[in-house]
């Protein structure tokens, strides 16, 4: 996907394209994770759509729950979704930072001419 250690450093427009592409992928992952939360809260505890969106957004961002979960199924879903959200957050940070980290490490390993 990226240039190997034997190749020259990619020009800035190529790098910016990679950053933009990874931000789009991270947003798609985030939208998918948010959809899982919205559907899960709505169908496991009967929370309204807007409250499900609000609660899923708050959990996914690391802020914490907003709506009180009453059912056992809802509480189980909420527990697993909170753990899943932490992993999703770390994954998204990795996706966003990958081009910059690759460029940094590649520039450190370039041979001087």
N, C-alpha and C positions, 0 to 999 in steps of 0.2 A: 504494500500500500504506500509506504513512504520510501524514500531513497535509502539505499544500503550505505554502509560505512565507507565503501569505496567510491561512491558517487559524490558529486559536488553538492553543496548546500542548495536547496530549492530556492528559486527567486521569491521575493516577497509576495507577488500576486498569487503564486501557487500556495504559499503558506497561508495567506489570508483566506483563500478558497477552502483550504483544509479546516481552518478555524470555523468558518461559516458553516461548512458541511457538518462538522461535529456538533455545533450548537443546534442545528436543525435536528440532528439525530437525538441529542439530549432532550430537546423539547418534545419530540415524538415519544421517547421513553417516559418522560414525565406525564404526558397526556394519557398514555396507556396505564401507568400506575395510578393516576388520579381516577380514571374510569373504573378500575378495579375497586378502588375505595368507595366511589359513589354507589356503584351497583351493590357492593357488599353491605354497606350501611343501610341502603334502602331495603334490600330484600331480607337481611337477617334480623333487623330490628324494627322495620316498618317506619323508618325515619323519612320525612318528606325529602323530595329531591334537592331542594335548596339547602336544607340542613345537612343532608348527606354530602353535598358538595363542600359546604363550609367545614364540616368535621374532617372529611378526607383531606382537604387542603391544609388544615391546621396540623393534622398528624403528619402528612407528607413533608411539611416544612419544618417539623420538629418542635412546633409550638405546644402541642398537646391537644387533648380532646376538648370539645365545646359542648356537645350534646351528651346528656346522661344516657348510657346504654342500659336497658332494662332486661332484655332476654339473655338467656345463657348462650344461644347461638350468636347473638350480637356481641357479647363479651368475648367469646372465643375468636370471632372474626376480628374484632378490634385488637386483640392481643397479637394475632398473627400479622395483621396489617401494620401494626406499629413496628414490629421486627422487620418486616418486608420493606417498610418505608426507610428505615435506617440504611439498609443495604442498597436500596434504589438511590438514595441521596449520595452515598459514596461512589456508586457506579457512575452517576451523572457527573460528579466532579472529575472522575477519571476520564470520561469521554471528552469533557470540555478541555481539560488540561493536556490531553495526549499530544496534540500538534506542537504546543509550546515546549513540552518536556522533550519530545523527540528532536525538535530544532536545537534546543540547548545542548543536549547530549551529543548530537551530531556535530555541532560546531566545536565542541571540546575535543572531538576525535579526528578533526580534519588534519591532514598532513600539510605542513608548511611548505610552500613552493619556493 
